[in-house]
Each structure stands twice: as structure tokens, then as C-alpha cells.
Amino acid sequence: MSSQDEYKLKETKPQLGERWPHGGVRGGGGWISSERITSTYDLVEQMYYLYVRVVKARYLPTNQMTGSCDPYVEVKLGNYKGKTQHFEKRTNPEWHQVFAFSKEKIQSSILEVYVRDREIVARDDYLGRVVFDMNEVPTRVPPDSPLAPQWYRLENLRGEAKLKGEVMLAVWMGTQADEAFPEAWHSDAATVYGEGVFSVRSKVYVSPKLWYLRVNVIEAQDVESQDKSQLPQVCVKAQVGNQILKTKLCPTRTTNPFWNEDLIFVAAEPFEEQLSLTIESKASPSTDDILGRLNLPLSIFERRLDHRPVHSRWFNFEKFGFGALEGDRRKELKFSTRVHLRACLEGAYHVLDESTMYISDQRPTARQLWKQPIGILEVGILSAQGLLPMKTKDGRGTTDAYCVAKYGQKWVRTRTIVNSSNPKWNEQYTWEVYDPCTVITLGVFDNCHLGGNEKPAGKDSRIGKVRIRLSTLETDRIYTHSYPLLVLQPSGLKKMGELQLAFRFTCLSLANMIYLYTHPLLPKMHYLHPFTVNQLDSLRYQAMNIVAVRLGRAEPPLRKEVVEYMLDVDSHMWSMRRSKANFFRIVSLFSGMISMSKWLGEVCQWKNPVTSILVHVLLFILICFPELILPTIFLYMFLIGIWNFRFRPRYPPHMDTKLSWAEAVHADELDEEFDTFPTSKAQDVVRMRYDRLRSVAGRIQTVVGDMATQGERFHAVLSWRDPRATSLFIVFCLLAAVTLYITPFKVVILVAGMFLLRHPRFRSKQPSVPSNFFRRLPARADSML
């Protein structure tokens, strides 16, 4: 198989939908009769598990030596063993723990549940056991209610006699749709211990609710300088968490400075940080004197839902420095510095925490402004195939893979499949869709926090990422594809494996979806009061940091490196490879125009006489019936669209290595792309790359200069910079105006068209007169140093 085929999307045919354990298809005319499977697990393959719920025990005997009992339960199925936690000195313990054993790996016909008494020195005492025949275990399929647990009397090892004590258990066969599945102990993660147990479970996360905090610093009054001999020249510094912004230095020295500047921050609910304001005076070029300080909780600010102005307020600064420590002296002060603010929490903006190219949510912050959802997105994360080893454990390569999906404010994380290069998750998730022009991102990672590694746990490694744009999907169609997981490394492009997905986009309201296509992508406040490009970049970076910190505080945490990779935190960094890719994207856009101009040139050169004659006939028809021009253009585009429908894409788009310029990239360019910021490379390497960048920038500079020259020549036509050229042009304009006035418009168009389409016999190889005239016009390039 060629490398090009490896990087392509592949269609798969998994067995989707819930089935009976013995082969019956759920929803296929059995116990649910419907045309479409209405189950919430119809986009994944069924996986069967033996569930054992250990609830509690009672009447357990105590140790004759110690007089106490430290009980725990061990669940044994073949070679797999799971243990509950132990309780000290408890004869009636309660565990409420569930164990799940994969049916594929069951190699025993009996299930054994042991109750033991933990001993520190000697071997743990045996208190009794309960044995279940696997053939007699009942099957439970949701939405059935949970199986009721029962009390079972403990028996000895041979099963001949009953012992003192009872244990409450429930044993059933179920699927991953069972409510007990997410929190259960899994047999395929039996080697995980300690804190790593929490990081193998599947979880759903919600991004924090983000607000833009707008602080309009208007003015201050009664500012006192520490140097009494001169008036202060001050600015205001504002801080929210790690975000620090400053107003400009007031241009004049005064005790009542005026700024009227907006400072924009990102804040997350619940508001943990405060707005800290300090007024600072420029003592020297490198130092500032703090003249006052003010801390304000964010909850006191108004939440604005539109563009109407909010009320301004005055706040008093607290004295800062030595005088602030002298309580008596502070009471003697009859006035203090105060600042005039107009601050609000902007609820009508969407806080961007991801690139607008791959945005997954456009709703404003305030829930009151949300519209009704227009659709439902269902994604089945089935499995991965052929994952490469990501780390070494016990002398051999291994991968502990999990998948993360992000759409809107909802993040999902599948469970970690331990030590498998072909993990099967078969987990299904659902999102509400508010706009079809959005993207869902899925990433696969290697879990490095399971415990027991030979080296300390590091960052979770990236295995690959997939993006799916919802607007490219047909509604109510189930897509089942295998996506290549591609990662660009310093050594080059590498395929890490394949991710198998099944997804469906269901439309709830076609009218609302069509209506959305006529509306702006972002809420209207982004257009009424837009931010600058620099502000948006800075705010997006701050929002991503806040999301990463908040999700990192969950249990199990969604780690910072995972969040940053999913949100494309480094997409704005310089990359020679990306620059080339974007350049050739632009070139491809103009390829249609270039093809059209070549075709028109061939018509003018009479390369194909039949085509040239037909174009002449079309020209005569359009001149005689000018009202047909616009209908003809739109009818032509309609016919092109109908014709292209036959060749429409059957599969959703995926990562294109050729478009990304990832296959032909130079090794040094990749090394530069993965360099830190600021750089950590040697001086000679930095010098070489700087020179290369200068050569590229020089070519860009030349192209921009040529464009400026052409524009200045257009401007010079009537500017009298070249008096002879301007004189000639205005005389030509006068003659043209008289000629066009007395000549019918149709005749003018006919003559112009016939002139452009004239036969090569009547053409000269020399440049045309207008071209010669234009190139002789002056530009301002000769005025540059």
C-alpha cells in the first residue's frame, strides 16, 4: 500500500446497534418494532460485560486473636481478580462497588466472590465465599431497572457447609449501555492501581462559562505624587488573575488625569479572581511608583446583554506604601484618590477559546440570548487500529490509549484501554447543535498517569487528531469511517494508527437551519463593537489558559497538554510549512481564473475556429438582447451546480497531507516549527533561519512593492505628476466621452468585442497602446530610499 493510500479516509462496515446476547438484533422486529433503532447506543458495536455489584456484608466473624475484623471482598473470574477497599474493625461493612469483566475474555464457567479478613503480618484470613454458575447469570438490557441485590450466605472452600456471615450481591450480564459501566472497575485495567484508577474511567466535562470583562477607565481625581515638587504623570494598571493591562500614560502632568480607555479581560464563573487596580506614576524610565490600590470583586459589575451603555461609578483608591501602615494618619486624611470606571460583564459576545477556523460554538455567553437547537450530533467512538507503541513498560513497547472529543462546551473522554494497540471503546455521545457551520474535534492520547511506569509520569502523548465539519454532512445519514491519525513530528509526517468512528447529524428544524445561513457567524456584538485583531488573539490565548486550568482541576483531570492540543493553542506560531501551504491554497483559488483567461486567449487566437465562431455568435446575441446577460450568467451557474452534483464528495473531508505540505517539508523547516518561543537553538542555527526568513520576506516585499507601483500608476493618470501623460489622458477622455455620446451603446460593445476577438492575422506581437501608456506612468518607487 502506498503512502498516499495510507493517509486516505476508509469506509468501514461495523455491526452497529444493540443486540441480544444470543444474536437477536434490537430494533429489528424483535422486542422493539420500529423502522429506525431508537436506542441511545445504535452507533456503536455492542460489548458485553459480566457485572458484579458488591453492596455490603453483615454478621462477619471476628478474628480470635485480635478480636476484630478488617474485611474486604475479592471477585475472581478465571485469571482476573478485583478487590474492594478494606475497612478496619467493621463486621457490617458497606462497599457499593461494581466490577465489570469483559465477556470476550471470560475463560471460566464459575464466578467466585471471596470475603477475607486483612492481616498485616500473616496471610489474610478466609471468611467465606459465594459461587455463581456463569450459565445461570441473568441478562439485563436497559431501560430495564437495575437488578435487585440479594443476601447470600457465605460457605467454605469446598461448598459443603454454610459459615457465619452474609454478603449482599447482584450479578448480571449487560452491555456498555448499563448505568454501572462508567464507574465500574474493569478487568482490562486490572494492572492499574493507586490514583491511576480514576484516570482510566470515561467522563464528561463542561467548559467553564466565560465572560468578557470590559473595564472603561475614564478618569481619576486628586492624584497625589510622592514627589510634592511636581505634578504626577500617571497610568492605571488593571489585573484579573494572570492578565495584566495598562492604560496609556496620561500625556500631561495633572492631579486629574483623563484616559477613557477600554481594557478587556476574560473571566470564568464562578468568579474566583478580583479586579485589582493600581494607579502608578512614572518615577524613571524603568520604575513606577504605586500611588494607590483598589480590589473589586467581579460579581458587583453589571451583566450587559446588548450594546446599551452601563452606568459609570466612582471608586476610592486605598493609599499604598509607608503611609498605608499608619492607621492614625490615614484617618486624618480628608480626601483620597478616586477613579471613574464604567465596567461590565459582556454577555452578548461569544468568548473565543478556539480558532475561528475550527469553531465549535458561536452562542453568546448569556443563556437568555441562546436560540433553540437546530439539530443533534451523535458520535460513536468505536475503536482504533494499529496504534504505534508510545512508551516502554517492562522492556516492551505499549500504548494506553483514550479518546477525547470536544464540541461546544461539552468535552468527553473515553475510558483508557490498557496495553492495547487496537483498543475498542464503543462509547456513544450526543451533542445539541446550534449552528451547522461548526467543527467537532476528536483527539487520541496515550495515558501516562496509570502508575507503575519505569519513569515518573510525564505528559500524555499525542497520537493524532480528527476534525469533522458538520456542514459537510448529510442529515440523518450514518457515516462509518476509519480516519488516519497523522502527527507531524520533528522527524517528519507519521501515521500513528487509525480511528474508527460512526456519526450522524440529525436535523430538528430545516427552516431554522436555512435561516442560520443568512445570519452572521458570531453574535451581533462582535460586529457592532468589534475587537481588534491583537485583542482577539490575546483574549483567545487567555481563554484557552482558563479552560485548561479549570478542566485540569476535575477528577480525573483533563490535562493541560490535552486541552491545548484540542484547542490548537499554537496555530498562530510561525511555520514555513504552513506559509507554503497557504500560498499554494491562494494559487489554487486563482487557477479557475487562470484557466478562464487561457481559454479566452485560445478563443482570441482562433486555436479552435468552431469555438471562436460560437463565441462571436453569443456576443451578437447578448448585444442584441442585453436583458439576457444576467439570466444567462445565473442559469449557467445553476447548470454547473446541477452537473457537479454527480461528482459531489461522498465522504466528509479529513486531514489532507498534500494540502498541508506535510510530505515534502524539509527537515530543518520542521525543526524550526517545533522550536520553542523564544528560540532554544544555537546561535548559528538561528542566524541561518533568520537569513532564510529575510530572503522569503524580501520576495514578499518585492511583490508588495510591484502591487503598490501599479496602484500608484493608476493614481498618477490624473494627478499631473507627469503633465504630458495626464494631458494626453484627459484629451482622450474628452474625445471618448463625445464619441460614446453620439454612438449607440450596442455599437460600442460590438466594436470592442470584435476588436478583442479579432483573428491573429490582425494582431501584433508588440504590447498594446494602452499597456505601453500605462507602463510609462510614474510611480513613487523612485522617491524611496
JORALIN-V311144 format. One record per backbone hydrogen bond with DSSP energy under -0.5 kcal/mol. CO is the residue of the C=O (numbers start at 1). NH is the residue of the N-H. If there is no record, write none. Layout:
co: <CO/CO>
nh: <NH/NH>
//
This chain:
co: <2/3/5/10/14/18/20/24/25/27/32/32/32/39/44/47/48/49/49/50/51/52/52/53/53/54/55/55/56/58/63/68/69/69/70/71/72/73/74/74/75/76/77/80/82/87/90/91/93/97/98/99/100/101/102/103/105/109/111/112/112/113/114/114/115/115/116/116/117/125/125/128/129/130/132/132/133/134/138/141/150/152/154/155/156/161/165/166/167/167/168/168/169/170/171/172/172/173/174/175/178/180/181/185/186/187/188/189/193/194/195/195/197/198/200/203/205/208/209/211/211/212/212/213/213/214/214/215/215/216/216/217/217/218/218/219/221/222/226/227/232/233/234/235/236/237/238/239/240/242/243/245/252/255/257/261/263/265/267/270/273/274/274/275/275/276/277/278/278/279/279/280/281/281/287/287/288/289/289/291/292/293/294/296/297/298/302/302/304/304/313/315/318/321/322/323/325/326/327/328/329/330/337/338/339/339/340/340/341/342/343/344/344/345/345/346/347/348/349/349/350/351/355/356/359/366/367/374/374/375/376/376/377/378/379/379/380/380/381/381/382/382/383/385/391/393/396/398/398/399/399/400/401/402/403/404/405/406/407/409/409/410/411/412/413/416/417/417/421/423/423/427/429/431/432/433/433/436/436/438/440/441/442/443/444/444/445/445/446/446/450/461/464/466/468/468/469/470/474/474/477/477/479/480/481/481/482/483/484/485/485/487/487/489/492/494/494/496/497/498/498/499/499/500/500/501/502/503/504/504/505/506/509/510/511/512/513/514/515/516/523/524/524/525/532/533/534/535/536/537/538/539/540/541/542/543/544/545/546/547/548/550/551/551/557/559/559/560/561/562/563/564/565/567/568/570/575/576/577/578/579/580/581/582/583/584/585/586/588/589/590/591/592/593/594/595/596/597/598/599/600/601/602/603/608/609/610/611/612/613/614/615/616/617/618/619/620/621/623/625/626/627/628/629/630/631/632/633/634/635/636/637/638/639/640/641/642/643/644/645/655/656/657/657/658/666/667/668/669/670/672/682/683/684/685/686/687/688/689/690/691/692/693/694/695/696/697/698/699/700/701/702/703/704/705/706/707/708/709/710/711/712/713/714/715/721/722/723/724/725/726/727/728/729/730/731/732/733/734/735/736/737/738/739/744/745/746/747/748/749/750/751/752/753/755/759/760/768/769/770/771/772/773/774/779/780/781>
nh: <6/7/8/482/16/26/23/20/28/34/29/30/34/42/17/176/103/51/174/101/172/54/99/55/170/97/95/96/168/166/67/63/71/90/118/87/116/84/76/114/82/112/80/77/75/90/71/60/57/54/185/52/187/50/105/106/107/134/132/76/114/130/74/116/127/128/72/118/125/117/127/115/155/113/111/134/136/137/173/144/169/167/163/129/159/156/154/58/152/169/55/56/150/53/138/51/174/140/49/178/181/184/184/100/189/190/418/192/196/197/198/199/200/201/416/413/411/210/269/213/267/214/346/215/265/216/344/217/263/218/342/260/261/259/260/340/338/224/228/230/254/282/250/280/247/278/245/276/243/244/240/238/254/223/220/217/215/213/211/272/298/241/276/277/296/239/294/237/280/291/292/235/283/289/283/284/290/281/291/320/279/318/277/275/300/301/304/345/347/348/341/339/293/324/325/326/327/330/331/332/333/333/317/221/315/341/218/219/313/216/302/214/346/304/347/212/366/525/351/365/352/353/358/359/439/369/370/508/509/433/378/506/431/504/381/429/382/502/426/427/425/426/500/498/398/396/393/390/391/401/420/447/417/445/414/443/412/441/410/207/411/407/205/405/203/418/401/420/387/384/425/381/379/377/434/374/375/438/471/470/468/406/466/404/463/464/402/447/448/461/193/446/444/442/440/470/472/473/477/505/479/505/503/12/483/501/10/499/486/496/497/489/494/492/489/487/496/388/485/385/500/483/501/382/383/481/380/479/378/506/476/376/513/514/515/516/517/517/518/519/526/527/528/529/536/537/538/539/540/541/542/543/544/545/546/547/548/549/550/551/552/553/554/558/559/562/563/564/565/566/567/569/568/355/571/573/579/580/581/582/583/584/585/586/587/588/589/590/591/592/594/595/596/597/598/599/600/601/602/603/604/605/607/606/612/613/614/615/616/617/618/619/620/621/622/623/624/625/626/628/629/631/632/633/634/635/636/637/638/639/640/641/642/643/644/645/646/646/647/648/657/660/662/663/661/670/671/672/673/674/675/686/687/688/689/690/691/692/693/694/695/696/697/698/699/700/701/702/703/704/705/706/707/708/709/710/711/712/713/714/715/716/717/717/718/723/726/727/728/729/730/731/732/733/734/735/736/737/738/739/740/741/742/743/748/749/750/751/752/753/754/755/756/757/758/762/763/772/773/774/775/776/776/777/782/783/784>
//
